[in-house]
Amino acid sequence: MKKIGLLFLALLLVIIAACALEQAPVIVEPPSIPEVVYVTDNPHYNPPDIMVSPYPEQITHIPSYLINFDIDPSSRLFSGVLQVDFVNTSFLNLNRIYFNVHPAVDISAAIINFEHFETSRSNSFLRIYLQDTLAPGETLNISLFFDGRITGVSNVNGSNDHAIWLGELFPTLAVVDNNGWHRHLNLAATSNFLINMNLPSNFNLVSTGSGSSIQGADVTQFTVDTIMKRNFAFAALSESYNEQSMATSSGNDITLHYNSVLEPGGVLDSVLTTAVRAMEHFEDLIAINPHRGLRIVEVNLATDFQSYSNIIFLNSSHMRLGLANVSVAQAVARQWLHNILGGNSELEPWLTHDLADFLALELMLTRNQLSRHIGELNRDSGAQTRGIVFFYVLRNEMGQENFREFLRAYYNRYAFEIATTAGMMAVAHDFGVSSDFFYTWLLSDDLPELP
């Protein structure tokens, strides 16, 4: 792996970017109602005319990451260089910058405007200490040099002799607004990614976004370009992987990459049929998906699934046993409610994950099965399932048609943005739902009996 050449290229990019920066501070006058520009590769997608930011007084900026990355599947070692322009979109003077950093990633250097800067690491966050405060609207060009090794199998990432699968491996800027920095690993801003990746020639790349490749004798160079995605995930797959595809009625291709010794049909058809059914259902229920193509990759996971923009990691043992269909529907729903509409899935899972999971259960279960399942969840009243019970009661309170309109209004309000509980309550209020309803069923200490 040509690490010296990679470092030279990265330093050259840093020099060019630093020279291009203006010397005087750039103060951007924020618009009163910023318009979100939708860029999409789906010709069937018709976005609303205007979207209001959840923080309408803020400057609007979409981070764009340029990443050069090498990974060796045999040793599980990787290294790379990341470059991004950070714009202070808040009205605060900042004296430090925060990045979300995967636990497997080590940061060897941080360079800002051609100078090395001091950093510190705390769990999954990297702090970069600025020498001078950064005023609102000012820009910094930041480069991070990183490396690491993938070990074992976790809820998110893993590797074996046939594949490496990685979700949200690359460092990304933490979210900042007028309240300051939000240091939550599960909270991310919509971003653009341009990634150059080298893999051994006997491995294929399956990832978020689309791209091209140049095949060499020993190494294949992949270039992946993604626009308006909340996260980036990829899998490096050996030649032992097969694939099978199926398309939705609107021509959106869904491809299953599998390593199981399974004949076409049976379990494979069941997974793909469920994914197509879910994609068509949620496009009708919520909105046309603005991104084309969905990849489902069979891997070893310590959880049922992981859903990222355009790519789903599916638990291998569940798939082989034919137990993955509900997980597939939930993962497809999260393409809208987590990957397009964002929220803090750790502190407020009902904004994204719980709503997606409820809608998937509503699709996959009969009315009686859903009622029994909700009753069991209500008796359990765990924090991980409370949001599902809430949306079941909310749907019954609103009625099916009003609930559908509420979903669309909520999605249109926060697509490509970050939702909040207060924001969801404001949307629901337009449909006659009081704040007391939220406190009773979602935010109070105890759950009442189901009506």
C-alpha positions as CSV (number, residue, x, y, z in Angstrom):
1,M,0.0,0.0,0.0
2,K,1.6,3.2,-1.1
3,K,1.3,5.1,2.1
4,I,4.1,7.6,1.3
5,G,2.4,8.6,-1.9
6,L,-0.9,8.9,-0.1
7,L,0.5,11.3,2.5
8,F,2.3,13.4,-0.2
9,L,-1.0,13.7,-2.1
10,A,-2.9,14.7,1.0
11,L,-0.3,17.3,2.0
12,L,-0.4,18.8,-1.5
13,L,-4.2,19.0,-1.2
14,V,-3.8,20.8,2.1
15,I,-1.4,23.3,0.7
16,I,-3.6,24.1,-2.3
17,A,-6.7,24.5,0.0
18,A,-4.8,26.7,2.4
19,C,-3.6,29.0,-0.3
20,A,-7.1,29.4,-1.7
21,L,-8.5,30.7,1.6
22,E,-9.3,34.4,2.0
23,Q,-7.1,36.1,4.7
24,A,-9.9,38.3,6.0
25,P,-12.8,36.8,7.9
26,V,-15.8,35.9,5.9
27,I,-19.0,36.9,7.7
28,V,-22.1,35.4,6.1
29,E,-25.4,37.2,6.7
30,P,-27.9,34.4,7.5
31,P,-31.2,34.4,5.6
32,S,-34.4,34.7,7.6
33,I,-35.8,31.5,6.0
34,P,-33.0,29.4,4.4
35,E,-34.0,27.2,1.5
36,V,-32.7,23.7,1.4
37,V,-31.5,22.7,-2.1
38,Y,-32.4,19.1,-2.8
39,V,-29.9,17.2,-4.9
40,T,-31.1,13.7,-5.8
41,D,-30.4,10.9,-8.2
42,N,-34.0,9.7,-8.2
43,P,-36.0,11.1,-11.2
44,H,-39.3,10.2,-9.5
45,Y,-38.6,12.4,-6.5
46,N,-40.5,15.7,-6.3
47,P,-39.3,17.7,-3.2
48,P,-41.4,20.4,-1.6
49,D,-40.8,23.9,-2.8
50,I,-39.1,25.1,0.4
51,M,-37.9,23.5,3.6
52,V,-37.5,25.5,6.8
53,S,-34.4,24.7,8.8
54,P,-35.0,23.6,12.4
55,Y,-32.8,26.5,13.3
56,P,-34.0,29.1,10.9
57,E,-31.7,31.9,12.2
58,Q,-28.6,29.8,11.3
59,I,-26.2,29.9,8.4
60,T,-26.8,26.9,6.1
61,H,-23.8,24.8,5.1
62,I,-23.5,21.2,3.9
63,P,-20.1,19.6,4.9
64,S,-18.3,18.0,2.0
65,Y,-15.6,15.4,2.9
66,L,-12.7,14.4,0.6
67,I,-11.2,11.1,1.9
68,N,-8.3,9.0,0.5
69,F,-8.4,5.6,2.1
70,D,-6.5,2.3,1.9
71,I,-7.5,-1.0,3.6
72,D,-6.0,-4.4,3.6
73,P,-8.7,-7.1,4.2
74,S,-6.0,-9.8,5.2
75,S,-4.5,-7.8,8.0
76,R,-7.6,-5.6,8.7
77,L,-5.3,-2.6,8.7
78,F,-6.4,0.7,7.2
79,S,-5.1,4.3,6.8
80,G,-6.4,7.5,5.3
81,V,-6.5,11.2,5.1
82,L,-9.7,13.3,5.4
83,Q,-10.2,16.9,4.3
84,V,-13.2,19.1,5.0
85,D,-14.1,22.8,5.2
86,F,-15.7,23.6,8.5
87,V,-18.0,26.7,8.5
88,N,-19.1,28.1,11.8
89,T,-22.8,28.1,11.2
90,S,-23.7,29.2,14.8
91,F,-23.7,32.7,16.2
92,L,-21.1,31.6,18.8
93,N,-17.4,32.3,18.8
94,L,-15.8,28.9,18.8
95,N,-12.4,28.0,20.4
96,R,-12.4,24.3,19.6
97,I,-13.7,21.9,16.9
98,Y,-15.3,18.5,17.7
99,F,-15.3,15.4,15.5
100,N,-17.1,12.1,15.9
101,V,-14.5,9.4,15.7
102,H,-15.0,5.7,15.6
103,P,-13.3,3.7,18.4
104,A,-11.2,1.8,16.0
105,V,-9.8,4.9,14.4
106,D,-6.6,6.6,15.7
107,I,-5.9,10.2,14.7
108,S,-2.2,10.8,14.1
109,A,-2.3,14.4,13.0
110,A,-4.7,17.4,12.6
111,I,-3.8,20.2,10.2
112,I,-5.8,23.4,9.9
113,N,-4.9,25.9,7.3
114,F,-1.4,24.3,6.8
115,E,-0.6,24.3,10.6
116,H,-0.5,21.4,13.0
117,F,-3.0,21.8,15.9
118,E,-3.2,20.2,19.3
119,T,-5.9,17.6,19.9
120,S,-7.3,15.5,22.7
121,R,-9.4,12.4,22.6
122,S,-12.3,11.5,24.8
123,N,-14.2,8.3,24.1
124,S,-15.6,8.7,20.6
125,F,-14.9,12.5,20.3
126,L,-11.8,14.4,19.1
127,R,-11.2,17.9,20.2
128,I,-9.1,20.3,18.2
129,Y,-8.0,23.4,20.1
130,L,-8.0,26.6,18.1
131,Q,-5.3,29.2,18.6
132,D,-7.8,32.0,17.8
133,T,-11.6,32.0,18.2
134,L,-13.6,31.3,15.1
135,A,-16.3,33.9,14.5
136,P,-19.7,33.1,12.9
137,G,-19.4,32.6,9.2
138,E,-15.7,32.0,9.2
139,T,-14.2,28.9,7.5
140,L,-11.4,26.5,8.4
141,N,-9.8,23.9,6.1
142,I,-9.2,20.8,8.3
143,S,-7.2,17.7,7.4
144,L,-7.1,14.6,9.7
145,F,-4.6,11.8,9.2
146,F,-5.9,8.5,10.6
147,D,-5.2,4.7,10.8
148,G,-6.4,1.7,12.7
149,R,-7.3,-2.0,12.6
150,I,-10.7,-3.7,12.5
151,T,-11.0,-6.5,15.1
152,G,-13.8,-8.9,15.8
153,V,-17.5,-8.4,15.2
154,S,-19.7,-5.8,16.9
155,N,-23.2,-4.3,16.6
156,V,-22.0,-2.1,13.8
157,N,-18.7,-3.3,12.2
158,G,-16.8,-6.5,11.7
159,S,-14.6,-8.7,9.5
160,N,-14.0,-12.3,8.6
161,D,-12.2,-14.2,5.9
162,H,-14.7,-13.2,3.3
163,A,-15.6,-9.6,4.0
164,I,-15.1,-6.4,6.0
165,W,-18.1,-4.3,6.8
166,L,-17.8,-0.8,8.3
167,G,-20.5,1.7,9.2
168,E,-19.6,5.3,10.0
169,L,-15.9,4.5,10.2
170,F,-14.7,7.9,8.9
171,P,-14.4,10.9,11.3
172,T,-17.2,13.4,10.8
173,L,-17.8,16.9,12.3
174,A,-20.0,16.9,15.4
175,V,-23.2,19.0,15.1
176,V,-23.0,22.6,16.3
177,D,-25.8,25.2,16.6
178,N,-26.5,28.2,18.7
179,N,-26.7,26.0,21.8
180,G,-23.1,24.9,21.2
181,W,-21.6,21.5,20.3
182,H,-23.8,18.3,20.4
183,R,-21.4,15.5,21.3
184,H,-23.5,12.5,20.5
185,L,-22.1,9.8,18.3
186,N,-25.6,9.0,16.9
187,L,-26.3,12.6,15.8
188,A,-24.9,13.6,12.4
189,A,-25.5,16.3,9.8
190,T,-26.4,15.6,6.2
191,S,-23.1,15.7,4.2
192,N,-21.4,15.0,0.9
193,F,-18.6,12.5,0.6
194,L,-16.1,11.9,-2.2
195,I,-14.0,8.9,-1.3
196,N,-11.0,7.3,-3.1
197,M,-10.4,3.8,-1.8
198,N,-7.9,1.1,-2.7
199,L,-8.7,-2.6,-2.3
200,P,-7.0,-5.8,-3.4
201,S,-8.1,-6.7,-6.8
202,N,-9.9,-9.9,-5.6
203,F,-12.3,-7.7,-3.5
204,N,-15.4,-5.8,-4.6
205,L,-16.7,-2.6,-2.9
206,V,-20.4,-2.2,-2.0
207,S,-21.2,1.1,-0.4
208,T,-23.3,4.2,0.1
209,G,-23.5,6.2,-3.1
210,S,-22.3,5.3,-6.5
211,G,-19.0,5.5,-8.3
212,S,-16.4,4.0,-10.6
213,S,-13.3,1.8,-10.4
214,I,-10.0,1.2,-12.1
215,Q,-8.8,-2.4,-12.0
216,G,-5.1,-3.0,-11.6
217,A,-3.0,-6.1,-11.4
218,D,-3.0,-6.2,-7.6
219,V,-5.1,-3.2,-6.5
220,T,-8.5,-1.8,-7.6
221,Q,-9.0,2.0,-7.1
222,F,-12.6,2.9,-6.3
223,T,-14.0,6.4,-6.4
224,V,-17.4,6.9,-4.6
225,D,-19.4,10.1,-4.8
226,T,-22.3,10.6,-2.4
227,I,-24.6,13.6,-2.1
228,M,-26.8,14.6,0.8
229,K,-26.2,11.5,2.9
230,R,-26.3,11.4,6.7
231,N,-23.7,8.7,6.9
232,F,-21.4,6.5,4.9
233,A,-20.9,2.7,5.1
234,F,-19.2,0.1,3.0
235,A,-18.4,-3.5,2.7
236,A,-15.3,-5.0,1.0
237,L,-16.5,-8.4,-0.3
238,S,-14.4,-11.3,-1.5
239,E,-15.2,-13.3,-4.7
240,S,-17.1,-15.8,-2.5
241,Y,-20.1,-13.4,-2.4
242,N,-22.9,-13.7,-4.9
243,E,-25.7,-11.3,-5.6
244,Q,-29.4,-11.3,-6.6
245,S,-31.5,-8.3,-7.5
246,M,-35.1,-7.2,-7.7
247,A,-36.7,-3.9,-8.7
248,T,-39.6,-1.9,-7.3
249,S,-42.4,-0.8,-9.5
250,S,-40.7,2.6,-9.9
251,G,-37.5,1.0,-11.1
252,N,-35.5,1.3,-7.9
253,D,-33.1,-1.7,-7.8
254,I,-32.5,-3.6,-4.6
255,T,-29.5,-6.0,-4.5
256,L,-28.8,-8.7,-2.0
257,H,-25.1,-9.6,-1.5
258,Y,-24.9,-13.0,0.2
259,N,-22.2,-15.5,1.2
260,S,-24.6,-18.2,2.3
261,V,-24.8,-21.5,0.5
262,L,-28.3,-20.8,-0.7
263,E,-30.0,-21.5,-4.0
264,P,-31.9,-18.8,-5.7
265,G,-35.4,-18.5,-4.5
266,G,-36.5,-19.4,-1.0
267,V,-34.9,-17.3,1.6
268,L,-33.2,-15.0,-0.9
269,D,-36.5,-14.2,-2.7
270,S,-38.2,-13.7,0.6
271,V,-35.6,-11.1,1.7
272,L,-35.8,-9.2,-1.6
273,T,-39.6,-9.4,-1.8
274,T,-39.9,-8.0,1.7
275,A,-37.5,-5.2,0.8
276,V,-39.3,-4.3,-2.4
277,R,-42.7,-4.4,-0.6
278,A,-41.4,-2.2,2.2
279,M,-39.7,0.3,-0.2
280,E,-43.0,0.7,-2.2
281,H,-45.1,0.9,1.0
282,F,-43.0,3.7,2.6
283,E,-42.7,5.6,-0.7
284,D,-46.5,5.6,-0.8
285,L,-46.9,6.3,2.9
286,I,-44.2,9.0,3.5
287,A,-42.5,10.2,0.3
288,I,-40.5,9.0,-2.7
289,N,-37.0,8.0,-1.6
290,P,-34.7,10.7,-3.1
291,H,-31.8,8.2,-3.3
292,R,-31.6,5.4,-5.9
293,G,-30.4,1.9,-5.3
294,L,-30.4,-0.1,-2.0
295,R,-27.8,-2.8,-1.1
296,I,-28.4,-5.4,1.5
297,V,-25.3,-7.3,2.6
298,E,-25.3,-10.5,4.6
299,V,-22.7,-10.3,7.4
300,N,-22.0,-11.4,10.9
301,L,-23.6,-9.0,13.4
302,A,-24.2,-8.9,17.1
303,T,-27.5,-7.3,16.4
304,D,-30.4,-7.9,13.9
305,F,-29.3,-5.3,11.4
306,Q,-27.7,-1.9,10.8
307,S,-29.3,0.6,8.3
308,Y,-27.2,3.3,6.6
309,S,-27.8,5.5,3.6
310,N,-28.3,3.1,0.6
311,I,-26.9,0.1,2.4
312,I,-28.1,-2.4,5.0
313,F,-26.0,-4.9,7.0
314,L,-28.2,-8.0,7.7
315,N,-27.6,-10.6,10.4
316,S,-26.4,-13.8,8.6
317,S,-27.8,-16.3,11.0
318,H,-31.2,-14.7,11.0
319,M,-31.3,-14.6,7.2
320,R,-30.4,-18.2,6.8
321,L,-33.1,-19.3,9.2
322,G,-35.7,-17.2,7.4
323,L,-36.2,-14.9,10.4
324,A,-35.0,-11.6,8.9
325,N,-38.1,-10.2,7.2
326,V,-39.3,-7.9,10.0
327,S,-35.7,-6.7,10.3
328,V,-35.5,-6.0,6.6
329,A,-38.7,-3.9,6.8
330,Q,-37.4,-2.0,9.8
331,A,-34.1,-1.3,8.1
332,V,-35.9,-0.1,4.9
333,A,-38.1,2.3,7.0
334,R,-34.9,3.8,8.6
335,Q,-33.8,4.9,5.1
336,W,-36.3,7.6,5.6
337,L,-36.5,7.9,9.4
338,H,-32.8,8.2,10.4
339,N,-30.8,8.4,7.2
340,I,-32.8,11.2,5.6
341,L,-34.7,12.7,8.5
342,G,-32.2,12.8,11.4
343,G,-32.4,12.9,15.1
344,N,-30.6,11.9,18.3
345,S,-31.3,8.2,18.2
346,E,-29.5,7.7,21.6
347,L,-31.4,10.3,23.6
348,E,-34.6,10.6,21.6
349,P,-35.1,7.3,19.7
350,W,-38.8,8.0,19.1
351,L,-37.8,10.7,16.5
352,T,-36.4,8.2,14.1
353,H,-35.9,4.5,15.1
354,D,-39.0,3.9,17.1
355,L,-41.2,5.5,14.5
356,A,-39.5,3.5,11.7
357,D,-39.9,0.3,13.7
358,F,-43.6,0.9,14.4
359,L,-44.3,1.5,10.8
360,A,-42.5,-1.7,9.8
361,L,-44.5,-3.7,12.4
362,E,-47.7,-2.1,11.1
363,L,-46.7,-3.4,7.6
364,M,-45.6,-6.9,8.5
365,L,-48.0,-7.9,11.2
366,T,-51.8,-8.5,11.1
367,R,-54.0,-6.1,13.1
368,N,-54.4,-8.8,15.9
369,Q,-50.7,-9.6,15.9
370,L,-49.8,-5.9,16.2
371,S,-52.3,-5.4,19.0
372,R,-50.9,-8.3,21.0
373,H,-47.3,-7.2,20.4
374,I,-48.1,-3.6,21.5
375,G,-49.8,-4.9,24.6
376,E,-46.6,-6.9,25.5
377,L,-44.4,-3.9,24.9
378,N,-46.7,-1.7,27.1
379,R,-46.5,-4.2,30.0
380,D,-42.7,-4.3,29.6
381,S,-42.6,-0.4,29.3
382,G,-38.9,-0.4,28.5
383,A,-37.2,2.8,27.3
384,Q,-36.2,1.0,24.1
385,T,-39.8,0.2,23.1
386,R,-41.8,3.0,24.6
387,G,-41.8,5.0,21.4
388,I,-43.4,2.1,19.5
389,V,-46.3,2.0,21.9
390,F,-46.6,5.8,21.7
391,F,-47.0,5.8,17.9
392,Y,-49.5,3.0,18.0
393,V,-51.7,5.0,20.4
394,L,-51.0,8.2,18.4
395,R,-52.2,6.5,15.2
396,N,-55.4,5.3,16.9
397,E,-55.9,8.8,18.4
398,M,-55.5,10.6,15.1
399,G,-57.1,8.0,12.8
400,Q,-55.2,6.3,9.9
401,E,-55.6,9.1,7.4
402,N,-54.6,12.0,9.7
403,F,-51.7,9.9,11.0
404,R,-50.5,9.5,7.4
405,E,-50.7,13.2,6.8
406,F,-48.9,13.8,10.1
407,L,-46.1,11.5,8.9
408,R,-45.7,13.4,5.6
409,A,-45.8,16.8,7.4
410,Y,-43.1,15.6,9.9
411,Y,-40.9,14.2,7.2
412,N,-41.2,17.2,4.9
413,R,-40.4,19.5,7.8
414,Y,-37.2,17.7,8.8
415,A,-36.0,15.8,5.7
416,F,-32.1,16.3,5.5
417,E,-32.3,18.1,8.8
418,I,-32.3,17.2,12.5
419,A,-35.6,16.7,14.2
420,T,-36.3,17.5,17.9
421,T,-39.1,16.4,20.3
422,A,-40.4,19.9,20.4
423,G,-40.5,20.0,16.6
424,M,-42.4,16.8,16.4
425,M,-44.9,18.1,19.0
426,A,-45.3,21.3,17.0
427,V,-46.2,19.2,13.9
428,A,-48.6,17.0,15.9
429,H,-50.2,20.1,17.4
430,D,-51.3,21.1,13.9
431,F,-53.3,17.8,13.8
432,G,-55.0,18.4,17.1
433,V,-52.6,16.5,19.4
434,S,-51.9,18.2,22.7
435,S,-48.6,18.4,24.6
436,D,-50.2,16.5,27.4
437,F,-50.6,13.5,25.1
438,F,-46.8,13.5,24.5
439,Y,-46.1,13.7,28.2
440,T,-48.5,11.0,29.1
441,W,-47.5,8.4,26.6
442,L,-43.8,9.3,25.9
443,L,-42.2,11.5,28.5
444,S,-43.8,10.6,31.9
445,D,-42.3,8.1,34.3
446,D,-45.0,5.5,33.9
447,L,-47.0,4.2,31.0
448,P,-50.8,4.2,31.4
449,E,-53.0,1.3,30.4
450,L,-53.8,1.0,26.7
451,P,-57.2,2.5,25.8
